[in-house]
Amino acid sequence: MLHELVNYARNHGIEAEPGFRPKSARWAVVCSAKGDYLGVVELGNAGAKKNRGKEFSKAPNLTQPEMVGATPKSHFLIESAEVVAGVGKDGEKEKTVAKRAYFIGLLESASKAMPELGAAATVLHNGVSVAALRSDLEQLKASAADGVTVQVDGKFPVESDAWHEWWRRFRRQLGASKDAEERGASEAMLCLLTGKPAEPAPTHEKIRGLAGVGGLATGDVLIGFDKESSRSYGLEQSANAAMSEIAAKTYVEALNDLIAKHSALVAGTRVVHWFRRRVAAEDDPLDWLTEGGEAEDLNAQARVRKLLESIRIGERSDLASNTYFATTLSGNSGRVVVRDWMEGSFDELVANVDRWFSDLEIVNRNGSGSAKPPKLAAVLGALGRELKDVPAPMAAKFYRVAVRREPIPAEAMAQAQARARIDVIQNEPANHARMGLIKTYHLRKQGGEMKGELRPGLNAEIKNAAYQCGRLMAVLGRLQYRALGGVGAGVVQRYYAAASATPALVFGRLIRGAQFHLNKIENSGAARWYEQQIAEICGHIGTSMPATLSLEDQSLFALGYYQQLAALLAGKGNQNIDKETDENGSN
C-alpha cells in the first residue's frame, strides 16, 4: 500500500518536501507595506456556514516533535486566530501570548529574506492594531481555531517562494535532521520505500481527515512505535520501519490528498480509492457504489453496464489495462486502522460492480418495475435501525463484498431478515435495499440452490417451501383486506412472526379462516382467483407444511412474501382485481 501511495504522489505532482504541506486559512490580516493595519478579509467561500477558507498548497509546517521544547512555539505564516490575535477564552493566557511572540519573531526573522513580512510583524507588535484585529475577528464570528494568515499590499506571502530557503535553514537549526548517533542508530539504514541507504526519520507526520471515523482532530499516526512492545532489536521510534524523511512525507501527503479528495464515508469508516492511471469521474465505478461524484437521480446500474460493454467491445482499451487500489480506514486512539486493502484490474472491478447492482436488483414494493439501485450506505443501513449502528468491521466487509464479488456474511442476512420481519409486523413500508440484500445472500451463497431461480420480481415456480410459505402469507393477508377492509391488526401483523418460524403450527388455522374471507367477497371472480392462488401455492409447498424454518429459510419466507405482495399490488395475473395502495396487506 505504501509503495502505491508513493506512486500516486509522483503521478499527481503532490508536494512532499519535509517542512511543507497544504494548509488552509479562513482569515487574512490585511497590512500595508508601511506596517499599517487595514482590516480583515474572509477567504474561501465567504459567508458560508462551514467555510474552510483558502488552501495554500505549499505552506510552512512543523511536525509535533519539532514543536516540543522549553519555549512554546507556533507555526509560521498560518496560525490560529487564538495565537495571532488572542481570539477566544484562552487568547491572553501566558502560553498563548508566548506563542504569539514566537509567531511575530518568525515574521521578523524571515523579513531578511522577504521584507514584506516585516510589515506584518509591525502590525502584530502594535497593541492598538492587535486589539482592532481581535475586535474585527470577533465581530465576524471567527472561532479561536480558525486559520489566519497575512496579506501585504494585496499579496499573500505564503504563496511566494522567497521565504522557502530561509525556512529550510530554520528547520535545520531546530534539529530537524539530527545525526544518526543522536537518534540511537549507528549508521544509515535501507529505506523501506526506496531501497536506498537513508537516515530514518524518527517520527512520521500524522494522517488527517479521520476525525469522523474514530480519529483525532489533530491527526492520527499510520506508522509509529511509541510503545516498547512494538520495537525490535533495540531500535528507537520509527527506525523500526526505516524510511527517509522525504519518503515518509510522501506517503503521508498522498494519503492526506486521497482522504480529502477521493474518499467516501461509509458507516463509521472512510473508504479511499485511486487508479494507477487517472480515471475521469464519469468512468469511476467505485464512485457509483457510493454515488460520490454523480447526481443521485442517475442510474448507477445503467452507467456501469454501459461502461462494461464499452470495455468488452474494445472501445475503452485504455481502461481495461488499468488497475484500481482501495483501502478502508478508521481511527483508534490516535492511530490509523487499516481495515482492508484491495487491488485488481479495472475490467474485473467494473464486472464486479455490475454484478453487485444486478444481484441487489429487486422489484419496487408497489410492483412498478425495479427499485432504484441502492447506494452502499443504504445497504448497510438495511442491517439495523440506523446507519450509525453498523460497526466499522461490517462496513469494511461489505465494501469488499461489493468490489470483490464475495458472499454476504450470514450474520448480515440474519440482521436484514429480522428487520424485514419488524417492518411487516409494524406495517412499515418494505425497505428495498434490505430485500435486495436478502436476495443477494442466496445468490452468492456457496452451494446455494437458489442461484438460477431468484429474480428481481416474483418467481411462482420456485421449488422452495419457505419461499412459497411467504407467498401464501401475502395472499392470505390480501384476501382478508379484500374481504373485510381495515380491521386494525390483520392476519399478517398477528401471525407473520409465528408463520415464518413454525409454518405448520399456523397455516392450517389461517387457511381454514380463509374460507370465511372468501365468502365475504362479493365479486365471485375475485373470490375464485384467490382460491386458485391458495391452491396453487399449497401445491408447490407439497403434502406437508414445514414444521420449522431456519434463519436462512425465514429470509426466503420474507423474500417470497415481499415479491408476492408486490405482484398483487401491481395487479399481475388478476386483472387488477386486487390493486390497492397499502403496503403490507392491511391498513
C-alpha positions as CSV (number, residue, x, y, z in Angstrom):
1,M,0.0,0.0,0.0
2,L,2.8,2.4,0.9
3,H,4.5,1.9,-2.4
4,E,1.3,2.6,-4.3
5,L,0.8,5.8,-2.2
6,V,4.2,7.0,-3.2
7,N,3.4,6.2,-6.9
8,Y,0.2,8.2,-6.5
9,A,2.1,11.2,-5.2
10,R,4.5,11.1,-8.0
11,N,1.8,10.7,-10.7
12,H,-0.3,13.6,-9.3
13,G,2.6,16.0,-8.6
14,I,1.9,16.1,-4.8
15,E,4.4,18.2,-3.0
16,A,6.2,16.1,-0.4
17,E,9.1,18.2,0.8
18,P,9.6,17.9,4.6
19,G,8.7,21.2,6.3
20,F,5.9,22.0,3.9
21,R,2.3,20.9,3.5
22,P,-1.0,22.2,2.2
23,K,-2.8,24.4,4.8
24,S,-6.0,26.4,4.8
25,A,-6.6,29.9,6.3
26,R,-10.1,31.3,6.7
27,W,-9.0,34.9,7.5
28,A,-6.3,37.2,6.4
29,V,-4.8,40.2,8.3
30,V,-4.5,42.9,5.7
31,C,-1.5,45.2,6.0
32,S,0.1,47.9,4.0
33,A,3.8,47.8,3.1
34,K,4.4,50.5,5.7
35,G,3.1,48.4,8.5
36,D,-0.5,49.8,8.8
37,Y,-3.4,47.6,9.8
38,L,-6.1,47.8,7.1
39,G,-8.6,45.2,8.4
40,V,-9.6,41.5,8.0
41,V,-10.9,39.7,4.9
42,E,-12.6,36.3,4.9
43,L,-11.0,33.8,2.5
44,G,-12.6,30.8,0.7
45,N,-16.4,30.7,0.5
46,A,-17.0,33.8,2.4
47,G,-20.2,33.8,4.5
48,A,-20.7,30.1,4.2
49,K,-21.6,28.2,7.4
50,K,-18.8,25.7,7.0
51,N,-16.2,27.8,5.2
52,R,-12.9,26.1,5.4
53,G,-11.1,29.1,3.9
54,K,-8.5,29.2,1.2
55,E,-6.0,26.4,0.8
56,F,-2.3,27.2,0.2
57,S,-0.6,24.3,-1.5
58,K,2.9,24.8,0.0
59,A,2.6,26.3,3.5
60,P,5.4,26.0,6.1
61,N,4.8,23.3,8.7
62,L,6.5,22.0,11.8
63,T,5.9,18.4,13.0
64,Q,4.8,17.7,16.5
65,P,8.4,16.7,17.7
66,E,9.7,20.0,16.2
67,M,7.0,22.0,18.2
68,V,8.1,20.4,21.5
69,G,10.5,22.3,23.6
70,A,11.0,24.6,26.7
71,T,9.8,27.6,24.7
72,P,6.2,27.5,23.4
73,K,6.4,27.5,19.6
74,S,3.9,28.5,16.9
75,H,3.7,27.7,13.2
76,F,4.9,30.2,10.6
77,L,2.7,32.3,8.3
78,I,-0.5,30.4,9.1
79,E,-1.7,30.1,12.7
80,S,-4.9,30.0,14.7
81,A,-6.9,33.2,15.5
82,E,-6.2,32.4,19.1
83,V,-2.5,32.7,18.6
84,V,-2.4,35.5,16.1
85,A,-5.0,37.8,17.7
86,G,-5.9,36.4,21.1
87,V,-9.4,35.3,20.0
88,G,-11.2,33.0,22.4
89,K,-11.2,32.5,26.2
90,D,-7.5,31.3,26.2
91,G,-6.3,34.1,23.9
92,E,-4.5,36.0,26.6
93,K,-3.1,33.1,28.6
94,E,0.6,33.1,29.2
95,K,1.3,30.2,26.9
96,T,-0.8,31.7,24.1
97,V,1.0,35.1,24.5
98,A,4.3,33.3,24.2
99,K,3.2,31.6,21.0
100,R,2.1,34.9,19.6
101,A,5.6,36.4,20.4
102,Y,7.2,33.4,18.7
103,F,4.9,33.9,15.6
104,I,6.0,37.6,15.4
105,G,9.6,36.6,15.9
106,L,9.4,34.2,12.9
107,L,8.0,37.0,10.7
108,E,10.8,39.4,11.8
109,S,13.5,36.8,11.2
110,A,12.1,35.9,7.8
111,S,11.8,39.5,6.8
112,K,15.5,39.4,6.0
113,A,14.6,37.1,3.1
114,M,11.2,38.7,2.4
115,P,10.9,42.3,3.5
116,E,7.1,42.3,3.3
117,L,6.9,40.1,6.3
118,G,8.4,42.9,8.4
119,A,5.3,45.0,7.8
120,A,3.1,42.2,9.1
121,A,5.3,41.9,12.2
122,T,5.0,45.6,12.8
123,V,1.2,45.3,12.8
124,L,1.2,42.4,15.3
125,H,3.7,44.2,17.6
126,N,1.3,47.2,17.8
127,G,-1.1,46.7,20.7
128,V,-3.7,49.0,19.2
129,S,-3.6,47.2,15.9
130,V,-3.9,43.8,17.6
131,A,-6.9,45.0,19.7
132,A,-8.6,46.2,16.5
133,L,-7.8,42.9,14.8
134,R,-9.2,40.9,17.6
135,S,-12.4,43.0,17.6
136,D,-12.8,42.6,13.9
137,L,-12.4,38.9,14.0
138,E,-14.9,38.6,16.9
139,Q,-17.5,40.7,15.1
140,L,-17.1,38.4,12.1
141,K,-17.7,35.4,14.4
142,A,-14.3,33.9,13.9
143,S,-13.5,30.9,16.1
144,A,-10.3,30.6,18.1
145,A,-9.2,27.6,15.9
146,D,-9.7,29.3,12.6
147,G,-6.6,29.6,10.5
148,V,-5.2,33.1,10.0
149,T,-2.5,34.4,7.6
150,V,-1.3,37.8,6.4
151,Q,-1.8,39.8,3.3
152,V,0.6,42.6,2.4
153,D,-0.3,45.1,-0.4
154,G,-2.8,42.6,-1.8
155,K,-0.5,39.6,-1.9
156,F,-0.2,36.6,0.3
157,P,3.4,36.0,1.4
158,V,2.6,32.3,1.9
159,E,2.2,31.9,-1.8
160,S,5.7,33.3,-2.5
161,D,8.8,31.1,-2.6
162,A,11.0,34.0,-1.4
163,W,11.0,32.6,2.2
164,H,11.5,28.9,1.3
165,E,15.2,28.7,1.6
166,W,15.2,30.7,4.9
167,W,12.6,28.2,6.2
168,R,14.7,25.2,5.3
169,R,17.7,26.7,7.2
170,F,15.5,27.5,10.1
171,R,14.2,23.9,10.4
172,R,17.8,22.6,10.3
173,Q,18.6,24.8,13.2
174,L,15.7,23.3,15.1
175,G,17.4,20.0,14.8
176,A,15.0,18.5,12.2
177,S,17.9,16.5,10.8
178,K,19.9,15.1,13.7
179,D,22.8,12.8,13.0
180,A,22.3,9.0,13.2
181,E,24.2,8.7,16.5
182,E,21.8,11.1,18.3
183,R,18.9,9.0,17.1
184,G,20.1,5.8,18.5
185,A,21.3,4.3,15.2
186,S,24.9,3.7,14.5
187,E,24.6,4.0,10.7
188,A,22.2,4.7,7.9
189,M,19.5,2.1,7.2
190,L,17.8,0.9,4.0
191,C,14.6,2.9,3.3
192,L,11.6,0.6,3.1
193,L,10.2,2.6,0.2
194,T,13.2,3.5,-1.9
195,G,15.5,0.6,-1.0
196,K,18.4,3.1,-0.7
197,P,20.5,3.9,2.4
198,A,19.0,6.7,4.3
199,E,18.9,8.3,7.7
200,P,15.5,7.1,9.1
201,A,13.0,9.8,10.1
202,P,12.5,9.4,13.9
203,T,8.7,10.1,13.6
204,H,6.2,10.3,10.8
205,E,3.7,13.0,10.3
206,K,0.0,12.4,11.0
207,I,-2.8,11.4,8.7
208,R,-5.6,14.0,8.6
209,G,-9.3,13.6,7.9
210,L,-10.3,10.6,10.0
211,A,-11.9,12.6,12.9
212,G,-15.4,11.5,11.8
213,V,-14.5,7.8,11.9
214,G,-12.8,7.4,15.3
215,G,-9.7,9.5,14.6
216,L,-8.4,12.6,16.3
217,A,-8.9,16.2,15.0
218,T,-5.2,16.7,15.3
219,G,-4.5,13.7,13.1
220,D,-3.6,10.0,13.5
221,V,-0.3,8.1,13.1
222,L,-0.1,5.3,10.5
223,I,3.4,4.2,11.4
224,G,4.7,4.8,14.9
225,F,6.5,2.9,17.6
226,D,5.9,4.8,20.9
227,K,5.4,1.6,22.9
228,E,8.4,-0.5,23.8
229,S,6.4,-3.7,23.0
230,S,6.2,-2.6,19.3
231,R,10.0,-2.2,18.9
232,S,12.6,-4.7,17.8
233,Y,16.4,-5.2,18.0
234,G,16.8,-2.2,20.3
235,L,15.7,0.3,17.6
236,E,14.1,3.5,18.6
237,Q,10.9,5.1,17.3
238,S,10.3,4.8,13.5
239,A,13.7,3.2,12.9
240,N,11.7,0.0,13.3
241,A,10.2,0.8,9.9
242,A,13.1,2.8,8.5
243,M,12.2,5.4,5.9
244,S,13.9,8.6,4.8
245,E,12.2,11.8,5.9
246,I,11.1,12.6,2.3
247,A,9.8,9.0,1.7
248,A,7.7,9.2,4.9
249,K,6.5,12.6,4.0
250,T,5.5,11.4,0.5
251,Y,3.2,8.6,1.7
252,V,1.6,10.8,4.3
253,E,0.8,13.6,1.9
254,A,-0.5,11.1,-0.7
255,L,-2.9,9.6,1.8
256,N,-4.0,13.0,3.1
257,D,-4.7,14.1,-0.5
258,L,-6.8,10.9,-1.2
259,I,-8.8,11.3,2.0
260,A,-9.5,14.9,1.2
261,K,-10.4,14.4,-2.5
262,H,-11.1,10.7,-3.2
263,S,-12.8,9.2,-0.3
264,A,-16.3,8.3,0.9
265,L,-17.8,8.0,4.4
266,V,-19.3,4.5,4.7
267,A,-20.8,3.6,8.1
268,G,-18.0,4.6,10.5
269,T,-15.2,4.1,8.0
270,R,-13.6,6.1,5.3
271,V,-13.1,4.3,2.0
272,V,-10.2,5.7,-0.2
273,H,-9.6,4.6,-3.7
274,W,-7.5,5.5,-6.7
275,F,-6.2,4.1,-10.0
276,R,-2.7,3.5,-11.4
277,R,-3.6,5.8,-14.3
278,R,-6.1,8.6,-13.9
279,V,-9.8,7.8,-14.5
280,A,-12.4,10.5,-15.2
281,A,-15.1,10.9,-12.6
282,E,-17.8,9.8,-15.1
283,D,-15.9,6.5,-15.6
284,D,-15.3,5.7,-11.9
285,P,-17.3,2.6,-10.8
286,L,-16.2,2.9,-7.2
287,D,-17.8,6.3,-7.0
288,W,-21.0,4.8,-8.3
289,L,-21.1,2.4,-5.3
290,T,-21.4,5.4,-3.0
291,E,-22.8,7.9,-5.5
292,G,-19.8,10.0,-4.8
293,G,-19.5,12.1,-8.0
294,E,-22.8,11.9,-9.8
295,A,-26.3,13.2,-9.2
296,E,-28.3,10.7,-7.3
297,D,-31.1,10.5,-9.8
298,L,-28.8,8.9,-12.4
299,N,-29.0,5.1,-12.7
300,A,-25.7,3.7,-11.4
301,Q,-26.6,0.2,-12.8
302,A,-27.1,1.6,-16.3
303,R,-23.9,3.5,-16.2
304,V,-21.8,0.6,-15.1
305,R,-23.3,-1.7,-17.7
306,K,-22.6,0.8,-20.5
307,L,-19.0,1.1,-19.3
308,L,-18.6,-2.7,-19.1
309,E,-19.9,-3.2,-22.6
310,S,-17.6,-0.5,-24.0
311,I,-14.6,-2.3,-22.4
312,R,-15.7,-5.7,-23.7
313,I,-16.0,-4.5,-27.3
314,G,-12.7,-2.7,-27.2
315,E,-13.9,0.9,-27.2
316,R,-12.2,1.6,-23.9
317,S,-9.0,-0.3,-24.0
318,D,-7.4,2.5,-22.0
319,L,-9.5,1.5,-19.0
320,A,-9.2,-2.3,-19.5
321,S,-5.4,-2.3,-18.7
322,N,-5.8,0.0,-15.7
323,T,-5.5,-1.1,-12.0
324,Y,-7.5,0.1,-9.0
325,F,-6.5,0.4,-5.4
326,A,-8.8,0.8,-2.4
327,T,-8.4,0.8,1.3
328,T,-10.8,1.2,4.2
329,L,-9.7,3.3,7.1
330,S,-10.8,4.4,10.6
331,G,-9.1,5.8,13.7
332,N,-8.5,4.5,17.2
333,S,-6.7,6.2,20.0
334,G,-4.6,8.4,17.7
335,R,-3.7,5.6,15.3
336,V,-4.9,4.8,11.8
337,V,-6.7,1.5,11.5
338,V,-6.3,-0.1,8.0
339,R,-9.3,-2.3,7.9
340,D,-8.9,-3.6,4.4
341,W,-6.7,-3.3,1.3
342,M,-7.7,-4.3,-2.3
343,E,-6.2,-4.0,-5.7
344,G,-7.1,-5.5,-9.1
345,S,-7.8,-5.0,-12.7
346,F,-10.2,-2.3,-13.8
347,D,-12.2,-4.5,-16.1
348,E,-12.7,-7.0,-13.3
349,L,-13.8,-4.2,-11.0
350,V,-16.4,-3.0,-13.5
351,A,-17.8,-6.5,-13.9
352,N,-18.0,-7.0,-10.1
353,V,-19.8,-3.7,-9.5
354,D,-22.2,-4.6,-12.3
355,R,-22.8,-7.9,-10.6
356,W,-23.4,-6.2,-7.3
357,F,-26.1,-4.0,-8.7
358,S,-27.6,-7.0,-10.6
359,D,-27.7,-9.1,-7.5
360,L,-29.3,-6.4,-5.5
361,E,-31.9,-5.6,-8.1
362,I,-35.4,-6.0,-6.6
363,V,-38.9,-5.2,-7.7
364,N,-40.3,-2.0,-6.3
365,R,-42.6,-2.5,-3.3
366,N,-45.6,-1.5,-5.3
367,G,-44.7,-3.8,-8.2
368,S,-44.0,-1.0,-10.7
369,G,-40.6,-2.1,-12.1
370,S,-37.3,-2.4,-10.3
371,A,-36.4,-0.2,-7.4
372,K,-33.5,2.3,-7.9
373,P,-30.1,0.7,-7.3
374,P,-29.2,1.4,-3.7
375,K,-26.0,3.1,-2.5
376,L,-23.7,1.1,-0.3
377,A,-24.7,3.2,2.7
378,A,-28.4,2.2,2.1
379,V,-27.5,-1.5,2.0
380,L,-25.5,-1.2,5.3
381,G,-28.4,0.9,6.8
382,A,-30.7,-2.0,6.0
383,L,-29.0,-4.1,8.7
384,G,-30.4,-2.1,11.6
385,R,-32.4,0.9,12.7
386,E,-29.8,3.5,11.8
387,L,-26.6,3.5,9.7
388,K,-24.5,4.7,12.7
389,D,-25.3,1.4,14.4
390,V,-23.3,-0.6,11.8
391,P,-19.9,-1.5,13.2
392,A,-16.8,-0.5,11.2
393,P,-15.7,-4.1,10.5
394,M,-19.0,-4.8,8.9
395,A,-18.8,-1.7,6.7
396,A,-15.3,-2.7,5.6
397,K,-16.5,-6.2,4.8
398,F,-19.4,-5.0,2.7
399,Y,-17.2,-2.8,0.6
400,R,-15.1,-5.9,-0.1
401,V,-18.2,-7.9,-0.9
402,A,-19.2,-5.3,-3.5
403,V,-15.8,-4.8,-5.0
404,R,-14.6,-8.4,-5.0
405,R,-17.9,-10.3,-5.5
406,E,-17.7,-12.1,-2.2
407,P,-20.6,-13.7,-0.3
408,I,-22.8,-11.8,2.0
409,P,-21.9,-12.6,5.7
410,A,-24.5,-14.9,7.3
411,E,-24.9,-12.5,10.3
412,A,-25.8,-9.7,7.9
413,M,-28.5,-11.8,6.3
414,A,-29.9,-12.6,9.8
415,Q,-30.0,-8.9,10.7
416,A,-31.7,-8.0,7.5
417,Q,-34.3,-10.8,7.9
418,A,-35.0,-9.7,11.5
419,R,-35.5,-6.0,10.4
420,A,-37.7,-7.1,7.5
421,R,-39.9,-9.0,9.9
422,I,-40.3,-6.0,12.1
423,D,-41.2,-3.9,9.1
424,V,-44.1,-6.3,8.3
425,I,-45.4,-6.6,11.9
426,Q,-45.3,-2.8,12.3
427,N,-46.9,-2.3,8.9
428,E,-44.0,-0.2,7.7
429,P,-43.1,0.1,4.0
430,A,-40.6,-2.6,3.0
431,N,-37.0,-1.5,2.6
432,H,-35.8,-2.1,-1.0
433,A,-32.1,-2.4,0.0
434,R,-33.0,-4.9,2.7
435,M,-34.9,-7.2,0.4
436,G,-32.2,-6.9,-2.3
437,L,-29.6,-7.8,0.3
438,I,-31.5,-11.0,1.3
439,K,-31.8,-11.9,-2.4
440,T,-28.1,-11.3,-2.9
441,Y,-27.2,-13.5,0.1
442,H,-28.9,-16.5,-1.5
443,L,-27.5,-15.8,-5.0
444,R,-23.9,-15.7,-3.6
445,K,-24.2,-18.4,-1.0
446,Q,-21.7,-21.2,-1.8
447,G,-23.6,-24.2,-3.0
448,G,-26.9,-22.3,-2.8
449,E,-29.9,-23.9,-4.6
450,M,-31.5,-20.6,-5.5
451,K,-29.0,-19.1,-7.9
452,G,-30.9,-20.0,-11.0
453,E,-34.4,-19.2,-9.6
454,L,-34.3,-15.9,-7.8
455,R,-35.2,-12.9,-9.8
456,P,-35.9,-9.2,-9.0
457,G,-39.6,-10.0,-9.0
458,L,-41.9,-12.9,-8.2
459,N,-41.0,-16.4,-9.5
460,A,-44.1,-18.5,-8.7
461,E,-42.4,-21.7,-9.8
462,I,-39.6,-21.8,-7.2
463,K,-39.4,-25.2,-5.6
464,N,-38.7,-24.0,-2.1
465,A,-41.3,-24.5,0.7
466,A,-40.1,-21.4,2.7
467,Y,-40.4,-19.1,-0.3
468,Q,-43.8,-20.5,-1.1
469,C,-45.0,-20.1,2.5
470,G,-44.1,-16.4,2.3
471,R,-46.1,-16.1,-0.9
472,L,-49.0,-17.8,0.9
473,M,-48.8,-15.3,3.8
474,A,-49.0,-12.4,1.3
475,V,-52.1,-13.9,-0.5
476,L,-53.9,-14.6,2.8
477,G,-53.2,-11.1,4.0
478,R,-54.5,-9.5,0.8
479,L,-57.6,-11.8,0.9
480,Q,-58.5,-10.6,4.4
481,Y,-58.1,-7.0,3.4
482,R,-60.2,-7.5,0.2
483,A,-63.0,-9.2,2.3
484,L,-63.0,-7.0,5.4
485,G,-61.1,-3.9,4.7
486,G,-59.1,-2.3,7.5
487,V,-59.5,-4.3,10.7
488,G,-56.7,-3.0,12.8
489,A,-54.0,-5.6,13.3
490,G,-54.8,-8.0,10.5
491,V,-53.7,-11.6,9.9
492,V,-50.3,-10.6,8.7
493,Q,-49.4,-8.4,11.7
494,R,-50.7,-11.1,14.1
495,Y,-49.3,-14.2,12.6
496,Y,-46.3,-13.3,10.4
497,A,-43.6,-13.9,13.0
498,A,-45.0,-17.3,14.0
499,A,-45.7,-18.3,10.4
500,S,-42.2,-17.5,9.3
501,A,-40.6,-19.6,12.1
502,T,-43.2,-22.5,12.6
503,P,-45.4,-22.6,9.5
504,A,-47.0,-26.0,10.3
505,L,-48.5,-24.6,13.5
506,V,-50.0,-21.5,11.9
507,F,-51.1,-22.0,8.3
508,G,-53.7,-24.7,9.0
509,R,-55.7,-22.2,11.0
510,L,-55.1,-19.4,8.5
511,I,-56.2,-21.5,5.5
512,R,-59.4,-22.5,7.4
513,G,-60.1,-18.9,8.2
514,A,-59.6,-18.0,4.5
515,Q,-62.9,-19.7,3.6
516,F,-64.7,-17.1,5.7
517,H,-62.9,-14.3,3.9
518,L,-63.7,-15.9,0.5
519,N,-67.4,-15.9,1.4
520,K,-67.3,-12.2,2.2
521,I,-66.0,-11.2,-1.2
522,E,-69.0,-10.0,-3.3
523,N,-67.0,-10.3,-6.6
524,S,-67.2,-14.0,-7.4
525,G,-64.4,-13.7,-9.9
526,A,-62.1,-12.3,-7.3
527,A,-63.0,-15.0,-4.8
528,R,-62.3,-17.7,-7.3
529,W,-58.9,-16.1,-8.2
530,Y,-57.8,-16.0,-4.5
531,E,-59.0,-19.6,-4.1
532,Q,-56.9,-20.7,-7.1
533,Q,-53.9,-18.8,-5.8
534,I,-54.0,-20.5,-2.4
535,A,-54.4,-24.0,-4.0
536,E,-51.6,-23.3,-6.5
537,I,-49.2,-22.2,-3.7
538,C,-50.1,-25.1,-1.5
539,G,-49.4,-27.4,-4.4
540,H,-45.8,-26.0,-4.6
541,I,-45.4,-26.5,-0.8
542,G,-46.2,-30.1,-1.0
543,T,-48.2,-32.6,1.1
544,S,-46.7,-31.4,4.4
545,M,-46.1,-27.9,5.7
546,P,-42.6,-27.4,7.2
547,A,-42.6,-27.7,10.9
548,T,-39.8,-25.1,11.5
549,L,-37.8,-22.8,9.3
550,S,-34.1,-22.0,9.8
551,L,-32.9,-18.4,9.7
552,E,-31.9,-18.8,6.0
553,D,-35.4,-20.3,5.3
554,Q,-37.0,-17.4,7.2
555,S,-35.2,-15.0,4.9
556,L,-36.6,-16.8,1.9
557,F,-40.0,-16.6,3.5
558,A,-39.6,-12.8,3.8
559,L,-38.5,-12.6,0.1
560,G,-41.4,-14.7,-1.1
561,Y,-43.8,-12.6,1.0
562,Y,-42.4,-9.3,-0.4
563,Q,-42.3,-10.4,-4.1
564,Q,-45.8,-11.9,-4.0
565,L,-47.2,-8.8,-2.3
566,A,-45.5,-6.6,-4.9
567,A,-47.1,-8.7,-7.7
568,L,-50.5,-8.4,-6.0
569,L,-50.2,-4.6,-5.6
570,A,-49.2,-4.4,-9.3
571,G,-52.3,-6.4,-10.2
572,K,-50.3,-9.0,-12.2
573,G,-52.3,-12.1,-13.2
574,N,-55.6,-11.0,-11.7
575,Q,-56.8,-8.2,-14.0
576,N,-56.2,-5.6,-11.3
577,I,-58.9,-7.0,-9.0
578,D,-56.6,-6.6,-6.0
579,K,-54.7,-3.4,-6.8
580,E,-54.6,-1.3,-3.6
581,T,-52.4,1.4,-2.2
582,D,-51.4,0.0,1.2
583,E,-48.0,-1.8,1.6
584,N,-48.3,-4.9,3.7
585,G,-51.8,-6.3,3.4
586,S,-53.7,-4.2,5.8
587,N,-54.3,-0.6,7.0
